[in-house]
Amino acid sequence: MAARTTTALAPSVLDSFRRGEDSGVREVYLAYNGPVFAVAWSVLGDRELAVEAVQDTFVRAWRAAARYDPTQDIAPWLFTIARRVSVDIWRSRRRMPTAELEETSARVAPSKTHVTSAPVWAP
């Protein structure tokens, strides 16, 4: 098994990211978009959704950049955001709109003539 490598960014880049400067955000994105995609892919298993999660992750990270502590490794912080974003996307995709559920129920619901009075399960 290959050793995991992490991207070390210069403290000045992390400070720039924390201040929300374009150059810092760009450097963090270029360094971590691949690993963030891997996190999203592991949760979602779908390329298009993982790409969406990467975009959302970096938007959220950019918005929260002022709260990032540049003395800490940025990777775990980004990966936590990516995992949470991915789970949110996964949950939102699992839900069917109510109208769609009602249509499905109407198609698969048994008619009253097929209902028996026998219990489905008895102890």
Secondary structure, DSSP 4 states (H G I P E B T S, - for coil): -PPP--PPPPHHHHHHHHTT-HHHHHHHHHHHHHHHHHHHHHHH--HHHHHHHHHHHHHHHHHTGGG--TTS-HHHHHHHHHHHHHHHHHHHHHPPPHHHHHHHHHHHSPPGGG--SS-S---
